[in-house]
């Protein structure tokens, strides 16, 4: 597999390696991180969860999930999935709390959005974010994502509203099924 790496002055996006499991479990195990992620993201997040995730990411072809690396340590992740039909994709990320409010998520999103649109024939890129995650909403808006809808989701056993943002040529959420 060819090495895909994206560099920024504050971090780099790189492939995961098995040794990332300890750092990944530490950063992802933070309850404040978990509160902003889909319910299928486990909490507490253990070393075993991290090792399983890393194995999945390493085996993906093409690589679709990358470590957010600050000073040689995986402190978060960013990735995407191409949706059925191949013209639409979904993007998501998380970042360890000690790295919030430093511009890292915004810059990582910019690098990944550019990569997705330059490497694939994607018409529509979507992201789902809980309505209370104002920082991630700002990250998406800074990169030209616009609100296209709402949906109800479950987080920690309670019903919450999730905002659907898109960028590209997407008229509405219905296009994602084509």
Secondary structure, DSSP 8 states (H G I E B T S, - for coil): -----EE-SS-EEE---GGGHHHHHHHHT-HHHHTTS-TTS-SS--HHHHHHHHHHHHH-SS--EEEEEETTEEEEEEEEEE-TTSSEEEEEEEE-GGGTTSSHHHHHHHHHHHHHHHHS--SEEEEEEETT-HHHHHHHHHTT-EEEEEEEEEETTEEEEEEEEEEES-SSGGGGG-
